[in-house]
Amino acid sequence: MNIVEVIDEVIKICGDGVRIYTGNGHTTTKISAGMAFLAHGVIAGGRLHYELKKNLEDSSIKKLKTNIELLNKVGKLLKEEPELGRVMALRKHIYVDNLNVRKMVEDFGYLILKNVSKMGLPIDDICNVVERSNNLKKKTRIVEGTRTRVEPAEAELLLKSAELILCMVGLYHLLNGWNGHGSPINLADVRLIRPA
């Protein structure tokens, strides 16, 4: 799944109110940040392994400004055909009217990531919770019939259900005033039962 498809899934579950997301690796690359915003208006904020100190060249900014209509069309196309996000992410050059639109989307994503990095959001804390969630996902296997190995066709569904349970636990704790140690995404005081 590419980031446009992921955001599609999130919007189906959470509604159109989603405006920002965070993550590691391929979910917060420059191209992913650009595609997520153009397709859905969702801002990427991520823990990056590189510094965002360089400013975009004036020529790149000018190209973005003069071709904003083209970028909007790319966003509309990605929204209508989310699978094209994979093509956009895997190619280095995609030309339309002699313009490398892939590079323009990447530059746009860089501007988003750079501006979000200046906001002081607790992105590291959030990313640490996500990284640790693999252990928490194993604990939620009780709900999934204690299966640790699954058929490839079911793997994505089980992963999503474990993540959904973790999100529900986090929301439960936040809504009830979490004052425990560490992250509110914590199974310490939650009993998981499997329906009969």
C-alpha positions in Angstrom: 0.0 0.0 0.0 1.2 3.5 -0.8 0.5 6.5 1.5 -2.5 7.6 -0.6 -4.2 4.2 -0.2 -3.3 4.3 3.6 -4.9 7.7 4.0 -8.0 6.5 2.1 -8.4 3.7 4.6 -7.9 6.0 7.5 -10.5 8.5 6.2 -13.0 5.6 5.7 -12.7 4.8 9.4 -12.1 8.2 10.9 -13.9 10.5 8.5 -12.8 13.6 6.7 -11.5 15.3 9.9 -8.0 13.8 9.6 -5.6 16.6 8.9 -2.1 15.4 10.1 -0.3 12.1 10.4 3.1 11.0 11.6 5.3 8.0 11.0 8.7 6.7 10.1 10.4 5.6 6.9 8.4 5.5 3.7 5.3 7.1 5.2 7.1 10.4 5.7 9.3 10.7 2.7 9.2 13.9 0.7 7.2 12.2 -2.0 4.7 10.7 0.5 4.2 14.0 2.2 3.5 15.7 -1.1 1.1 13.0 -2.3 -0.8 12.9 1.0 -1.4 16.6 1.0 -2.3 16.9 -2.7 -4.7 14.0 -2.7 -6.3 14.5 0.7 -5.1 17.7 2.3 -3.4 15.7 5.1 -0.2 17.0 6.4 2.8 14.7 7.1 5.0 15.1 10.2 7.7 12.6 10.6 10.9 11.7 12.4 13.4 12.0 9.6 16.9 10.6 9.3 18.1 13.7 7.5 18.3 17.4 8.4 15.8 19.8 6.8 18.2 22.7 6.9 18.5 23.4 3.2 16.1 25.9 1.6 14.5 25.0 -1.7 16.1 26.8 -4.6 14.3 29.8 -5.9 13.8 28.2 -9.2 12.0 25.2 -7.6 9.7 27.4 -5.6 8.9 29.5 -8.7 8.2 26.3 -10.6 5.8 25.2 -7.8 4.0 28.5 -7.8 3.6 28.7 -11.6 2.3 25.1 -11.8 -0.1 25.0 -8.9 -2.9 24.0 -11.2 -0.9 21.0 -12.5 -0.2 20.0 -8.9 -3.9 20.2 -8.1 -4.7 17.9 -11.1 -2.0 15.4 -9.9 -3.7 15.5 -6.5 -7.1 14.9 -8.0 -5.8 12.0 -10.1 -4.2 10.5 -7.0 -7.5 10.8 -5.0 -9.5 9.2 -7.8 -6.9 6.5 -8.5 -4.9 5.9 -5.3 -3.0 3.0 -6.9 -1.1 5.6 -8.9 0.6 6.7 -5.7 2.8 3.5 -6.0 3.9 4.5 -9.5 4.7 8.0 -8.3 6.7 6.7 -5.3 8.7 4.2 -7.3 9.7 6.4 -10.3 12.3 9.2 -10.2 11.0 11.0 -13.3 7.4 11.5 -14.4 7.0 14.1 -17.1 3.9 16.1 -18.1 4.4 18.8 -20.7 8.2 18.6 -20.3 7.8 19.2 -16.5 9.0 16.6 -14.0 5.9 16.5 -11.9 7.4 13.8 -9.6 10.2 16.2 -8.7 7.6 19.0 -8.1 5.5 16.8 -5.8 8.7 15.8 -3.9 9.8 19.5 -3.5 6.3 20.3 -2.2 6.6 17.4 0.3 9.9 18.8 1.4 8.4 22.2 2.2 5.6 20.5 4.2 8.1 18.3 6.2 10.3 21.3 6.8 7.5 23.5 8.1 6.1 20.8 10.4 9.6 20.1 11.8 9.6 23.7 13.1 6.3 23.3 15.0 7.7 21.4 18.0 5.2 18.5 17.9 6.1 15.4 20.0 6.8 13.4 16.9 9.6 11.3 18.5 7.3 10.2 21.3 4.6 9.2 18.8 7.1 7.3 16.6 8.5 5.4 19.6 5.0 4.2 20.5 4.4 3.0 17.0 7.8 1.2 17.0 7.0 -0.5 20.3 3.5 -1.4 19.1 4.8 -4.6 17.4 5.1 -6.0 20.9 1.6 -4.7 21.8 0.3 -6.2 18.6 1.5 -9.6 19.7 -0.4 -9.2 22.9 -3.6 -8.4 21.0 -3.3 -11.8 19.2 -5.6 -13.2 21.9 -8.4 -11.4 20.2 -7.4 -12.8 16.9 -7.5 -16.4 18.1 -3.9 -16.5 19.4 -2.5 -17.0 15.9 1.0 -15.9 15.4 1.4 -17.2 11.9 -1.4 -16.5 9.4 -2.2 -17.1 5.8 -0.9 -14.3 3.5 -4.4 -13.4 2.5 -5.4 -12.8 6.2 -2.2 -11.1 7.4 -3.2 -7.5 6.5 -6.6 -7.9 8.1 -5.1 -9.2 11.3 -2.5 -6.5 11.4 -5.3 -3.9 10.9 -7.4 -5.4 13.6 -4.5 -5.4 16.1 -3.8 -1.8 15.3 -7.5 -0.9 15.7 -7.6 -2.5 19.1 -4.5 -0.5 20.1 -6.1 2.7 18.9 -9.2 1.9 20.8 -7.2 1.3 24.0 -5.3 4.6 23.5 -8.6 6.5 22.9 -10.2 4.8 25.9 -7.3 5.9 28.2 -7.2 9.5 26.8 -11.0 9.9 27.2 -10.9 8.6 30.7 -8.0 10.8 31.8 -4.8 8.7 31.4 -2.5 9.3 34.4 -0.4 6.1 34.2 3.2 5.6 33.4 4.3 5.9 29.7 2.0 5.9 26.7 -1.8 5.8 26.9 -1.5 3.0 24.3 -1.0 0.5 27.1 -2.7 -2.8 27.8 -1.8 -2.9 31.5 -5.3 -2.3 32.8 -7.3 -3.7 29.8 -8.6 -7.2 29.7 -8.8 -8.7 26.2 -11.5 -11.4 25.8 -12.3 -13.4 22.7 -16.0 -13.6 22.0 -17.5 -17.1 22.0 
